[in-house]
Amino acid sequence: MEFNSHVTVLYLDDEIINLKVIELTLGRYFNVLIFSNVADALNEISKNSDITHVISDLLMPDTNGVEFIKKVKTLNNSVKCYIHSGVNITDEIREALSKKLIDDFFEKPLNISYIYNSITSFEKINHP
């Protein structure tokens, strides 16, 4: 696995420890922006055209990840989106996958190799 400068990942989670883990692990391979607040994350997406991928926790106090991703898609429909959660895949996630709202579901605990491969599979198409 190598660093890919074409990829900027925005990660949203209400738990600080998860933000730090993602920053330290995925940050070895991609540009990573971490946010614990939905409004700040949406603001960044609206002004930062370098964001290519968004990963969101599913369960947060002020929203859920699927609702957040719906808002992301209104700001940038071409960004690849993912849900990262400690709960098993739900009907809501299955529906989001089938409607292509989200591109993949990542289970906690973190599987960096799986996440890396999922993200880079899209990048190989866009940056061969």
N, C-alpha and C positions, 0 to 999 in steps of 0.2 A: 504494500500500500504506500502510495506516495502523495505528496502535497499537490493539490489541484487548485491553481490560482483562479480558474474560471468559475469556481463554486463559492458562493456566499450563502451560508445557512443562517437563517434567523430561527432561534429556539425560544419558545415561550413555555414557562413552567412557574407555578407559584412557590415551588420549593427551592430555596437557595442552593441546597446541596446538589440537586439535580442540575441546576444551571452551571455550577462549578465543574461537575463531572463532565458534562457535555463540552464545556469550554476547554477543559484540559485534554480530553480524549479526541473529540472531533476536530479540535483546533490544530491538531498535528497534521490534518489532511485537507482541511478546508478553512476558508475565512468564516469565522463564527461570531454572530452577534447574539447576545443573550438578553432576555427580557423577562421580568416577573409581572409586568403590568400590561394588560390587553391594549389600553389606549396608547401607551408608548410604543408598543410593537406595531400597531396599525399605523401610527404616525410615521414610524421608520419605513414601513413598507410603502407608504404613499409617496415618500420623498427619495427613496434609495432604489434606483433602478438596477443596482448590482445584485440585489437579492434574487437568487435563483431557486432556492428551496426554503420551505418553512416547515418546521417540526413543532407540533404543539402537544402539550400534555392534554389528556382527555378531561380530567376532573379538576376544575379550579373554582375558587369561591365566587367569582363574578361572571363566569361563563363556562361553557364546555368547549373542548377543542373543535368539535364539528361546527358549532356556531361561529367560533373564531375563524375557521378556515373559510366558511361562507363569506365572511366579511373580507378576508384576504383576497378571495377570488374576484370580488367586485372592484378591488383596487388594482389587481394584477392577475389577470386570468391565465397568464403563461407560466406563473411560478408553480413549481412542483410542491405538493403538500403532503404531509404525513402526520399521523397521530402516534404518540408515544405514551403508553399507559401500562400501569401495573394491574389493570383489570383485564380479564379475558375479552376477546373480541365480542362486541355486542351487536344487536340487530342494527342499531344506528350506524355503527362503523361498517358493517357489511353493506348497508344501503349506500353509504358514502363511497365505498370502494366500487360498488357496481355502477354508480352514477358518475364515476371518475372525478368526484369531488376531491378525494384523497388518492394518492398514488400508491401508498403502502401503509401498513400498520406495524409499528415496532413495539414489541412487548418489553416491559421492564422485568428483570434487570437488563441493563444495556448489553447489546450484542454489537459491538463496534464493527466487526467484520460484515455483519449483515447490513447494517445501516450504510456503511461505506459502499458496499456492492450495489445496494439499491439506488443510492444517489449517483454513483458513477455510471450505472447502466444508462441513465438518461443523458449524462454528459458525453458518453461515447457517440451517441446519436448526433448531438449538437456540436461537439468539438472533437472530431475523429483524430 
